[in-house]
Amino acid sequence: MTAFDQVQLHTPRLTLRPLREGDAPALFEMFSDPEVMRYWSTPPWQSIDIAHQLVARDAQALAAGQHLRLGCERNEDGRLIGQCTLFNLVASCRRAEIGYGMARTAWGQGYMAEALDALLRYGFEQLDLNRVEADIDPRNLRSARSLTRLGFKHEGHLRERWIVDGEVSDSDLYGLLRGEWLAQ
């Protein structure tokens, strides 16, 4: 496996880089927001300790090549506004899942599309992935539009797949193939 702890990706407005201990307050602000977490697979964070634990676990996972989570830092002010991840990497099948989250204050400005474009480019070009998958709550129309704009195809619907804080929800599955990505 490739170590990911030195990966940095650059876009016109963002630097995607491994999370650092100093990111914990921004992560907590983001993931304790009920609106940000509305369609997430866990409830809103209740303690900043969760952010510190995530940063510590990520340092080990990145070094071991287990997943690639990068913080989305806005170039203009150095503020962490989101994160995006390639996880469940299956080297033998050249497949991964993609996940992402962004602070509500940064919604609707195209930052996530910019970040995911860079992450997908890295996945297909550097990691030689053949397929990237996404699992989203079908009610998350913003996420569905983002994936579709990136070229993902809706591939399935799983009923009552998640139960988060007692709420049962479905999943929509999306996939993007290397050939489709290269053809764009």
HELIX and SHEET records of a PDB file:
HELIX    1   1 GLU A   21  ASP A   23  5                                   3    
HELIX    2   2 ALA A   24  PHE A   31  1                                   8    
HELIX    3   3 ILE A   48  ALA A   64  1                                  17    
HELIX    4   4 ALA A   91  CYS A   93  5                                   3    
HELIX    5   5 ARG A  104  ALA A  106  5                                   3    
HELIX    6   6 TYR A  111  ARG A  121  1                                  11    
HELIX    7   7 TYR A  122  GLN A  126  3                                   5    
HELIX    8   8 LEU A  141  ARG A  149  1                                   9    
HELIX    9   9 ARG A  178  ALA A  183  1                                   6    
SHEET    1   A 8 LEU A   9  HIS A  10  0                                        
SHEET    2   A 8 LEU A  14  ARG A  17 -1                                        
SHEET    3   A 8 LEU A  68  ARG A  74 -1                                        
SHEET    4   A 8 LEU A  80  VAL A  90 -1                                        
SHEET    5   A 8 ARG A  95  MET A 102 -1                                        
SHEET    6   A 8 ARG A 131  ILE A 136  1                                        
SHEET    7   A 8 GLU A 167  LEU A 177 -1                                        
SHEET    8   A 8 LYS A 153  VAL A 164 -1                                        
END                                                                             
